[in-house]
Amino acid sequence: MQPVLEVYAPDGFALWPVAEVESSGFLPLSGELSPAEVGSAVMRVASCNDIDPDGDRPPRPADALDSFLHGLLTFDNLFAAGGLRVTDNSTGVTFLPGCCDGLEDWRDWHEFIDNGSLLGFGHDPVSPVAERFGDTVRLTVNAEQSDSPVIELSVAELCNLLAGAERDLADFLTLAADWASRHLPGHCALVTAALARVVDLPAPPIPPVA
């Protein structure tokens, strides 16, 4: 199980260095990312929330960097396209986040374990679904297909996987704080706090600027 962000080609993005991505896909988040991959992750989360202000939010700044980060730093409820990806290494079956999934919802998996209610991540044409049958969890890659591939595991295994995913997210946050101190020194604390809110984990200490 890996926390992942849905990413696209950077398309001329120049506010900070990002990794080259040829097509859409998922970027696993962990403490093992390169600086350019961290830049891609921060860019993607910021772009998910790069929406013109309305209501009580302050107007968008004129500066290009401040403008791009405005939604990330001012929205109360942040969104990050992605979620948790589960791969069965014995069969090669991969359970991907769906269209209605977001990385900010990853703790829904804990609620699923506690109450056993069906957990859906998308809708037609692809509907990933998690179901619990006693001590067994079944992950259906696409509930719209009667012959969809599935992954079956125990509740205990899923708990262990979730603990690992949480460690990956915490390690990513530590890496992102260091990255922001170098690439966004004027926004480091706010960006780190926003990323921590996205994944619902405590913000790591802000490293001193070298």
Secondary structure, DSSP 4 states (H G I P E B T S, - for coil): -EEEEEE---TT--SS-----SS-EEEE-STT--HHHHHHHHHHHHHHT-----TTSPPPPSSHHHHHHHHHHH-SS---BEEEEEE-TTT--EE---TT-BGGGTTHHHHHHHH---EE--BTTB--EEEEETTEEEEES-TTSTT--EEEEEHHHHHHHHHHHHHHHHHHHHHHHHHHHHH-TTTHHHHHHHHHHHHTSPPPPPPPP-
